[in-house]
């Protein structure tokens, strides 16, 4: 039988011996972190590919829309992709600060007036990437508040 892997956040293991809401919370946390890791790696790969493809794609789409493609637009798109990729990498390393970098598209859409897309993307990132950290916070908070061990 292989040993159980502890859930770690920020390099600190969440003590699996003290279970505030029982084994279901720990199992749900493990599954959700695995799903988050998988989605973060996929997002990381797609954003790196987007950053590499943007020098070709941005001028093509600018010509298709009869706009003058500027170098600043190309730089902004590439930097945005790289910031999102960096945030996804931080999420795979269990760093909560990665969520800030993942919200770059939401901030852009909110600044340009596309509020519905900004809120939908914000909710998606919060549910998919923020929920495991919330589950860990609930477990740690319950353990530190003097809840009884089950």
C-alpha positions as CSV (number, residue, x, y, z in Angstrom):
1,X,0.0,0.0,0.0
2,X,1.5,3.3,-1.0
3,X,1.6,6.2,1.5
4,X,-1.1,8.9,1.2
5,X,0.1,12.2,-0.3
6,X,-0.5,15.2,2.0
7,X,-2.0,18.3,0.5
8,X,0.5,21.2,0.8
9,X,-0.2,24.8,0.5
10,X,2.7,27.2,0.3
11,X,5.1,24.4,1.2
12,X,3.4,23.6,4.4
13,X,1.5,20.3,4.6
14,X,-2.1,20.3,5.7
15,X,-2.2,17.9,8.6
16,X,-4.2,14.9,7.5
17,X,-4.4,13.6,11.0
18,X,-6.7,16.4,12.2
19,X,-9.9,16.4,10.2
20,X,-12.4,19.1,10.9
21,X,-15.2,18.0,8.6
22,X,-14.2,14.4,8.2
23,X,-12.4,12.5,5.5
24,X,-14.8,13.8,2.8
25,X,-13.4,17.3,3.0
26,X,-9.8,16.0,2.7
27,X,-10.8,13.8,-0.3
28,X,-12.6,16.7,-1.9
29,X,-9.6,19.0,-1.4
30,X,-7.3,16.4,-2.9
31,X,-9.5,15.9,-6.0
32,X,-10.0,19.6,-6.5
33,X,-6.3,20.3,-6.2
34,X,-5.6,17.6,-8.8
35,X,-8.2,19.1,-11.1
36,X,-6.8,22.6,-10.5
37,X,-3.3,21.3,-11.3
38,X,-4.4,19.7,-14.5
39,X,-6.3,22.8,-15.7
40,X,-3.4,25.1,-14.7
41,X,-0.9,23.0,-16.7
42,X,-3.2,23.1,-19.7
43,X,-3.7,26.8,-19.3
44,X,0.1,27.3,-19.0
45,X,0.8,25.4,-22.2
46,X,-1.9,27.3,-24.1
47,X,-0.7,30.6,-22.9
48,X,2.9,29.9,-23.8
49,X,1.8,28.8,-27.3
50,X,-0.3,31.9,-27.5
51,X,2.6,34.1,-26.6
52,X,4.7,32.4,-29.2
53,X,2.0,32.6,-31.9
54,X,1.0,36.2,-31.2
55,X,3.8,37.7,-33.4
56,X,2.2,36.0,-36.4
57,X,-1.5,36.1,-35.3
58,X,-1.8,39.8,-34.2
59,X,-0.7,41.3,-37.5
60,X,-3.0,38.9,-39.5
61,X,-6.0,39.7,-37.4
62,X,-5.2,43.5,-37.5
63,X,-5.2,43.3,-41.3
64,X,-8.4,41.3,-41.4
65,X,-10.1,44.0,-39.3
66,X,-8.6,46.8,-41.5
67,X,-6.7,48.2,-38.5
68,X,-3.1,49.3,-38.3
69,X,-1.3,46.7,-36.3
70,X,1.1,48.4,-33.9
71,X,4.1,46.9,-32.2
72,X,2.7,48.0,-28.8
73,X,-0.4,45.8,-29.4
74,X,1.8,42.9,-30.2
75,X,3.8,43.5,-27.1
76,X,0.7,43.9,-24.9
77,X,-0.8,40.6,-26.1
78,X,2.4,38.7,-25.6
79,X,3.0,40.1,-22.1
80,X,-0.7,39.3,-21.2
81,X,-0.2,35.7,-22.3
82,X,3.0,35.4,-20.4
83,X,1.5,36.9,-17.2
84,X,-1.4,34.4,-17.3
85,X,1.1,31.6,-17.9
86,X,3.1,32.7,-14.9
87,X,0.0,32.8,-12.8
88,X,-0.9,29.2,-13.9
89,X,2.6,28.1,-13.0
90,X,2.3,29.7,-9.6
91,X,-1.0,27.8,-9.1
92,X,0.7,24.5,-9.9
93,X,3.2,25.4,-7.2
94,X,0.3,26.0,-4.7
95,X,0.9,29.8,-4.5
96,X,-2.2,31.8,-4.0
97,X,-0.7,34.8,-5.6
98,X,-1.1,33.1,-9.0
99,X,-4.8,34.0,-8.9
100,X,-3.8,37.7,-9.3
101,X,-2.0,36.9,-12.6
102,X,-4.9,34.8,-13.8
103,X,-7.2,37.7,-13.5
104,X,-5.4,39.8,-16.1
105,X,-8.1,39.1,-18.8
106,X,-10.8,40.0,-16.4
107,X,-9.2,43.3,-15.6
108,X,-8.7,44.1,-19.3
109,X,-12.4,43.3,-20.1
110,X,-13.6,45.3,-17.1
111,X,-11.4,48.3,-18.2
112,X,-12.8,48.1,-21.8
113,X,-16.4,47.9,-20.7
114,X,-17.1,44.2,-21.3
115,X,-18.4,43.7,-17.8
116,X,-20.3,40.5,-18.4
117,X,-17.3,38.7,-19.8
118,X,-15.2,40.1,-16.9
119,X,-17.6,38.8,-14.2
120,X,-18.0,35.4,-15.9
121,X,-14.3,34.9,-16.2
122,X,-13.8,36.1,-12.6
123,X,-16.4,33.6,-11.3
124,X,-14.8,30.8,-13.4
125,X,-11.3,31.5,-12.0
126,X,-12.7,31.8,-8.5
127,X,-14.5,28.5,-8.6
128,X,-11.9,26.5,-10.5
129,X,-8.7,27.8,-9.0
130,X,-9.8,29.5,-5.7
131,X,-12.1,26.8,-4.3
132,X,-9.3,24.4,-3.2
133,X,-7.7,27.2,-1.2
134,X,-11.0,28.0,0.4
135,X,-11.5,24.4,1.4
136,X,-8.0,24.3,3.0
137,X,-8.8,27.6,4.8
138,X,-12.0,26.1,6.2
139,X,-10.2,23.0,7.4
140,X,-7.4,25.0,9.0
141,X,-9.8,27.5,10.5
142,X,-11.9,24.7,12.0
143,X,-8.8,23.0,13.4
144,X,-7.5,26.2,15.0
145,X,-10.8,27.2,16.5
146,X,-10.7,24.3,18.9
147,X,-13.0,22.0,17.0
148,X,-12.9,18.4,18.1
149,X,-11.0,15.8,16.2
150,X,-13.1,13.3,14.4
